[in-house]
């Protein structure tokens, strides 16, 4: 294909409340307009090849975002010992679709049986949250963090012709990290990543016989242990 640049126009409005030390509540509304959006498209032929195209003239995006950082427990020096954080966003996307003829600018062409769709790669709902515990016991300063993230179903590749989209299904992720500063030089860290070990799956929609899973796998749970010495 030819050059695949898009022009993006942003508008953001945000209101922030600063509470106690290290605490914040933020509420934002945003919108984006993308001229000549580029999407991954799966070919409507036996190869199922995926290519990137300028699939239309414009994509419109708007949404809201909430961010919270709150101290649940502080020590006598007003330093946070237990805190929680949350970032959540809802996004609505819509783009127009048009046929792309093969020619001078495009080695390959494609077509669609619809005139609009959601934007490839955009999840309507995204959530990130964490809980942090960081007490101080003399020279021993541990910090434990539990974090959780989630994204809802999102288009992985637009279906061309009469093919349905390939959709990446929602994935929740839970991690635990434990950092230990011992004195001025030693640090021992442990982690357990991807604790829930969810299915990573991709399905094709609108097949005429329901959604069909075309790929599914697990990433596995990852255990880590490190020991550091600072000179």
Buried (B, 14 or more C-beta within 10 A) or exposed (E): BEEEEEEEEEEEEEEEEEEEEBBBBBBBEBBBBBBBBBBBBBBBEEEEEBBEBBBBEBBBBBBBBBBBBBBEEBEEEEEBBBBBBBBBBBBBBEBBBBEBEEEEEBEEEBBBEEEEBBBBEBBBBBBBBBBBBBBBEEEEBBBBBBBBBBBBBBBBBBBBEEBBBBBBBBBEBBBBBBBBBBEEEEBBBBBBBBBEBBEEBBBBBBEEEEBEEEEEEEEEEEEEEEEEEEE
